[in-house]
Amino acid sequence: MTVDLSPPGFSTTVEALRLRSWQLGPGQPTLVTDQFTDADFNLVVDDRADVHINSKDGRFYLGWFPAGRPGTDGEGWKLAVTGTAQVPGYHVSFGTDTPAQVVAAAVAAVLGSSRPR
C-alpha cells in the first residue's frame, strides 16, 4: 500500500505567481472593423457616430457604441447572429472598455465559423 504524503490543495512556484501586465482600455476599434469587406457586409455610421455592420444576408450584426449603447449600462459592442427555424441564434456584448483585441478575436472566431451557402 502506498500513502500520498503531498499536502492538500495545489502546488505552484514563485515564478508562476509573478505579476503580469494585462491589456486594459478600449484600444483601436479598427482591429475589429477592418475584418469586414464591402463585398460581404454593409457598414453604417449613424448620427451618434455609432457603427453598425451587418452581413448582406442580414443574419450577422455587429454594433460599436463608443459612448455606450443607448438603454444599456456601458455596453460598447454588440455581436449577434440570427438563428434558423431549427437552431437558435446567439448574441454577446462587450463593455465600452473591453480591449478591441478581445472583441476582434471573438469576431474572427464567428467569421471563421461562417461559410457561404
C-alpha positions as CSV (number, residue, x, y, z in Angstrom):
1,M,0.0,0.0,0.0
2,T,1.3,3.5,-0.9
3,V,0.4,6.6,1.1
4,D,0.2,10.0,-0.7
5,L,2.2,12.4,1.6
6,S,1.7,15.5,-0.6
7,P,0.0,18.4,1.1
8,P,-3.7,19.1,0.3
9,G,-4.5,21.9,-2.2
10,F,-2.4,22.9,-5.2
11,S,1.3,23.4,-5.6
12,T,2.9,26.2,-7.5
13,T,6.2,28.1,-7.8
14,V,7.1,31.7,-7.1
15,E,7.7,32.1,-10.8
16,A,4.2,31.1,-11.6
17,L,2.8,33.7,-9.2
18,R,4.7,36.6,-10.7
19,L,2.7,39.7,-11.5
20,R,1.5,40.1,-15.1
21,S,0.7,43.0,-17.2
22,W,-2.8,42.9,-18.7
23,Q,-4.1,45.0,-21.6
24,L,-6.7,47.5,-20.4
25,G,-8.7,50.2,-22.2
26,P,-10.6,50.1,-25.4
27,G,-7.7,50.2,-27.8
28,Q,-8.2,50.6,-31.6
29,P,-11.6,49.6,-32.9
30,T,-10.2,49.3,-36.4
31,L,-8.8,45.9,-35.2
32,V,-12.4,44.8,-35.2
33,T,-13.9,46.8,-38.1
34,D,-11.1,46.1,-40.6
35,Q,-12.1,42.4,-40.6
36,F,-15.1,43.2,-42.8
37,T,-15.3,43.6,-46.6
38,D,-17.7,45.7,-48.7
39,A,-18.4,42.6,-50.7
40,D,-20.0,40.7,-47.8
41,F,-21.0,43.4,-45.3
42,N,-22.8,46.7,-45.0
43,L,-21.5,49.4,-42.8
44,V,-23.5,52.4,-41.5
45,V,-22.4,55.2,-39.2
46,D,-25.4,56.8,-37.6
47,D,-25.9,60.4,-36.2
48,R,-24.4,59.4,-32.8
49,A,-21.2,58.1,-34.5
50,D,-22.2,54.5,-33.6
51,V,-21.1,52.0,-36.2
52,H,-23.4,49.2,-37.4
53,I,-22.1,46.3,-39.5
54,N,-24.4,43.6,-40.9
55,S,-24.0,40.8,-43.4
56,K,-25.6,41.0,-46.7
57,D,-28.0,38.2,-45.8
58,G,-28.9,40.1,-42.6
59,R,-28.1,37.2,-40.2
60,F,-24.9,38.8,-38.7
61,Y,-24.8,42.1,-36.8
62,L,-22.1,44.0,-35.0
63,G,-22.6,47.3,-33.4
64,W,-19.9,49.5,-31.9
65,F,-21.1,52.2,-29.5
66,P,-18.2,54.3,-28.4
67,A,-20.3,56.3,-25.8
68,G,-22.3,53.2,-24.8
69,R,-25.3,51.7,-26.4
70,P,-28.5,53.6,-25.6
71,G,-30.6,52.0,-22.9
72,T,-27.8,49.8,-21.6
73,D,-25.2,50.2,-18.8
74,G,-21.9,50.6,-20.7
75,E,-22.4,48.2,-23.5
76,G,-19.8,49.1,-26.1
77,W,-20.1,46.2,-28.6
78,K,-23.0,44.0,-29.6
79,L,-22.5,41.0,-31.8
80,A,-25.5,38.9,-32.8
81,V,-26.1,36.0,-35.2
82,T,-29.7,35.2,-36.1
83,G,-30.6,31.5,-35.8
84,T,-32.7,29.3,-38.0
85,A,-36.0,27.6,-37.6
86,Q,-34.1,24.6,-36.1
87,V,-31.3,26.2,-34.2
88,P,-31.4,29.4,-32.1
89,G,-29.1,32.3,-32.7
90,Y,-26.9,33.9,-30.2
91,H,-25.6,37.3,-29.1
92,V,-22.7,38.6,-27.0
93,S,-22.0,42.0,-25.6
94,F,-18.7,43.7,-24.5
95,G,-18.3,46.8,-22.4
96,T,-17.0,50.1,-23.7
97,D,-13.7,49.5,-22.0
98,T,-13.2,46.0,-23.4
99,P,-9.9,45.9,-25.3
100,A,-10.6,45.9,-29.1
101,Q,-8.2,42.9,-29.4
102,V,-10.6,40.8,-27.3
103,V,-13.6,41.8,-29.4
104,A,-11.6,41.3,-32.6
105,A,-10.7,37.7,-31.5
106,A,-14.4,37.0,-30.9
107,V,-15.4,38.5,-34.2
108,A,-12.7,36.5,-36.0
109,A,-14.0,33.3,-34.4
110,V,-17.5,34.0,-35.5
111,L,-16.5,35.0,-39.0
112,G,-14.2,31.9,-39.2
113,S,-17.1,29.6,-38.4
114,S,-19.3,31.0,-41.2
115,R,-19.5,29.6,-44.7
116,P,-21.2,30.7,-47.9
117,R,-24.3,28.9,-48.9
